[in-house]
Amino acid sequence: MDVILADAVGLLLVAIVVAIAARRLRLPYTVGLVVAGVGLALAHVQTGLILTHDFIYLIFLPPLLFEAALSIHWNQLRQDLVPVLVLSTLGVVVSAAVVAGGMAYLLGWPMASAVVFGLLIAATDPVAVIAMFKDLGLTGRLRLLVESESLFNDGVAAVLFALALAWALAPGGEQPDVLAALLSVATIAGGGLGIGLIVGGAAILVAGRSPDHLVGAALTSVAAYGSFLLAEHFHFSGVLATVAAGLLMGNLAVIGEPPTDVFSSRERGFVLELWEIAAFTANSLIFLLIGLTVGNISFAGIGVKVLLIAVALVLLGRLLTVYPLSLLFARSRWAITMPDQHILWWGGLRGALALALALSLPASLAYANEIKITAFAVVVFSVVFQGLTMPVLLRKLGRIPAKPA
């Protein structure tokens, strides 16, 4: 335990140095973390922390999801709920279909394995997207669309991935029952949302009876992890449960207008700062560990051709998600401007969720190792290359101030 704690503290110190350097160089913080992690791996620095499915899914993901949902205003989300839901549901299906079809047709992957890969890589990951946009100081409707879509499609992709994996591992290549699959999706998603609302509501009731700001802050932690774990225990969506708990607590107790009497103004500020620190710590560790893991992976066995095709298909899938679906709202109050569509496309980074799902694949799945390695390659490309070029695109489109001469 002492060794693990020392390793974690050491990685946090590295993250602090990277954060300072990234701010001075005006580079996205997450990019610096991944590059630093790769550098540590190439220097053969050993840490006792290993990137696993449970490490990402159970430890890192709940606080990151909760912190993001906690600061989304329901009144603003409600105004754009239709495009957010369309992009985060139909968009996941479109993106996954493009990637799966391309991997099967161009590379000869078995269709079941291609579908599993397509779904695990389909969602824009809130860990990567939200960290990048916070670094860049992006605000307003665009940030709301990006954050909200990434939070919801995170849950949708995780639910569909679980169903696709069960189908891929089914004996005898049984054909999926579409009606049963849709019912299962509705049950898993609805159950997760319901548990999140129940846990969040219970936490608000208890917090309102305590004058101690530390008790109130602790209850938000219980809500974040408790909703996730309880939903997963009942085989519902833990991701959607945590998002629902965060949205409810945020709007009824923390950022709601007009403010309620659940938390005092001091308590509301304390809660927001607490979760900002939690998100910074989780982001720091997870992106450093991504870099460390990637630095120790041999991509030669997969081949450059496979990796380039996978990256191209992921970008194509995102393109065919954003632009055609945005046309549905072109003549409505939900219209998304063309510059914002460009940002939604190129800002569709992949990150921790894709890796958590890839690391959960059993060895019995055909092409399981290839899926894991390809997922890491896509994530590194999106975080590093898209992350580095995203500020340039945002400045060209006038979304953030240009660098001083």
Secondary structure as UniProt FT lines:
FT   HELIX           2..25
FT   HELIX           29..42
FT   TURN            43..44
FT   HELIX           53..54
FT   HELIX           55..60
FT   HELIX           61..70
FT   HELIX           74..79
FT   HELIX           81..107
FT   HELIX           111..120
FT   TURN            121..122
FT   HELIX           126..136
FT   HELIX           141..169
FT   HELIX           171..173
FT   HELIX           178..207
FT   TURN            208..209
FT   HELIX           213..233
FT   TURN            234..235
FT   HELIX           238..249
FT   HELIX           250..254
FT   HELIX           265..295
FT   TURN            300..302
FT   HELIX           304..327
FT   TURN            328..331
FT   TURN            333..334
FT   HELIX           338..346
FT   HELIX           352..359
FT   TURN            363..364
FT   TURN            366..367
FT   HELIX           368..380
FT   HELIX           381..386
FT   HELIX           387..396
FT   TURN            397..398
//
